[in-house]
Amino acid sequence: MTRSTRQIKLGAFLMQTGHHIAAWRHPDAQADAPVNFRHYAELARRAEAAKFDAIFLADSVGVRNTDLASLSRTARSDHFEPLTLLSALAAVTEKIGLIATVSTTYNEPYHVARKFASLDHISGGRSGWNLVTSSGQGEAQNFNLDEHVEHARRYARAAEFHDVVLGLWDSWEDDAFLRDKHSGQYFDPAKLHPLRHRGEHFSVRGPLNVSRSPQGRPVVVQAGASP
């Protein structure tokens, strides 16, 4: 019999003060965990020491609950922007993957491609993007809209958004940047590939102004069901 070499990959989903909405009230809980970097740094180091493959941060670009009486009793109203936090965690870890949620509905592909390529460089090739389309009206109202974008349009935009981001990550070949002081040649023009994308939702010329990252294309994940 051939022995399987498949392995389970373990990811630690770090949710502010924990996944129970009242966890912040526990006597031993870090009540200000959502905006306490030392708290996240300790969790990341522990996850890495325990041989987890990655840490994962969920995100929303709005306060999820509009019922103030309920919201005021949970620790879900404030938290770090995930890419900023993961960039800082990259400096206090060495091997663990760093996955952040970023919406395709309320961002532009160039922003996302640039940020994850930067995180990939900073972390030495450990960045990952959890691609979502956002989940509620509260987010829409932070971005010049009265209503959330309807489902079919969100997902059509997301599919094209994904393709544009991948194309931007391919702007430069692996060895495009020579940085040769003697010749004065900083990069090889033949190894630069502007995207020149024109589609239904986006027009993006490129190239990305970040050199090809250690992974080339940071990992793209989908963390679960999406409405």
N, C-alpha and C positions, 0 to 999 in steps of 0.2 A: 504494500500500500504506500502511496505517496503521501507524505506528511504535509499538512497545510502549513504555510508560512504566514498566513494572515494574522494581523494583530489588531486589537482594539485600540483606537485612539481616544484618549481621555481629554476632555475639555472642562475647565472649571468656569461656570457661569457666575460671575461676580455681580450680585445685585445689591447695591447700596448697603443697607443694614441687614440684608437677608431676604429670602423670598416670602416670608410671612409679613404682611403689611404692618403688624404691630411688633415686629422683632426689635425695633429700636428701643422698646421699653424694658427689655430684659436687663436685669441689674448689671450683667457683664457686657452688654452691647456698647459699641462705640456709637453714641447717639448722633454725632456729627459726621459719621462715616461717608455720606455722599460727597462731602467737600473736604475730606481729610486725606491728604496724599499719603501720609505715613501708614494709615490703615490699609490702603490699596497696595502700597509697597510691601507690607508684611504679608498680605494675602498672596501676592504674586510670587514672592520668594518661597513661601510655604508650598504653593502649587508646583513650582519648579523643583524644589527639593523632593517632593512626593512623586516626581516623574510624570506630571501631567504634560500633555503635548501642547496645550494652548490655554490661555485665558480668554474669556469672551465677555464683552460689554454690550448690553442692549442699549438702545437709545430712542429718544423721541424728541422732536424739535418743538415741543409744546408740553404744557402740563396736561396730563391725561384725563384727570378727573375734574369736572366742573362743579361738582357738589362740594362747596367749600367746607361744610360741616364735616363731611367724610374726609376730604383731603387734608384738613388741618390736623387730623389725628394719625396721619401716616408719614413715612419718610420718603415719599415718592415725588415731592414737589421741587426738589433741587438736586442736581448732580452735575458732575464734570462733563464737559464735551469730550467724547471718548477718544478721539485721535490725539488731542492734547495730552490726556492722561496716559495713553499708551506710549507716547513719545517719551514721557518722563519715566514710565516703568521700564522702557527699553534700557535705560541707563543703570537700573538697579537689578537687572536680570541678564542672563547670558544665552539661554537656549530656548526658553518657552515661547510658543507662538503667541502673537498679539492680534486678536480679532476684534474689530469694531463694527458696529451697525451704522450704516449711512444710507439715507433715503435717496432714491432716484427721483422722487416726485418734487422735492424741495431743495435740490442741488443742481449743479451743472456738471457734465462729464469731466470737463477740464479740471475743475476744482478737485473732484474725487480722485482722478488719476494722479494728479500732482501730489496730493496729500499722502496717498498710500505708497507711492513711489518714494517719497521722502521718508516715511516711516520705515519702509523696507531698507533704505540706506542706513538710517539711524540705528536700526536694530540688527543689522547684519543679515537681513533676509528672513525676517520673522513676521511680516505683516499679513493680515488677512481681512477681507472685506465681506461683511454680512450684508448682502444686498436685500433691501426691503423697499416697499412702495409707500410706506406710512399708513397709519391706521385710523386717523380720525379727523373730524372737522376742526378741532382745536389747533392742529398743526396748520391746516389750510389758512386759518384766520391770522396766522403770523406771517403769511406770505402773500398778502394782497388778494386773497380769495375769501368769498363768503362761505363756500361749500367745498368739501373735499372732492378732488378730481374723481370722476366715476371710474369704476373698476376696470373696464376694458381699455380705456385710454391710459390709465396708470400702468397697466401691464405692457401695453404696446410701447409706451415711452420707456419703460424699464428695460425691455429687450434691446431697443436701439441704444439706450444709455450704456448698457453692458458692452455692446459691440464697440462703441466709440471709446470707452475706457480702455478696453483691450488693445484697440488700435493705437491709442496714444502711448500705451506702455511699450509698444513696438516701434516707437519713433526712432530709436537709436539702436544700432547693432551692439553686441556685447563689447566689442573692442573699438568702438567709434572714437573714443576720447584718447588721443595720443599724449597730449600734454608734454610735448617734446620741446624743451627749452632751447636746445641747440638749433633745431630747424625753425622754431617759431610756429610749428603746426600744433594747434590745440586739439582739433578734431579732424577726422577724415570726412570731407563733404560727401563722398560716395556712400558713406555708411549712415547718412541721415535720411529719414523717410517721412516727410510730411504726410499727414493722414488724408487731408482733402475730402472729408466726409460731408455729404449732403444727403439728408434723409427727410422723413416726414416730420420729425421732432427736433432735429439738431443739424446745424451747419458748423462744422469744426475743422478748421484748416490744419492745426498742429504746426510744427511738432511740439511735443511736451518739452518744457524747459528744465527737465530733470533727466540726467543720464540713465541708461538702462540699469535697473536696480538688481541687487544680488539674485533675486528669484526670477528676474525678467518680467514675469507677470505675477504679482502678489496673488495669493490664494483667494478665490472667490467662493464663499459658502452661503448656504441658506439654512438658517437656524431652526426652522420649523414652519408650521402652517402660517399662512398670511391671508388676511381678509381681502 
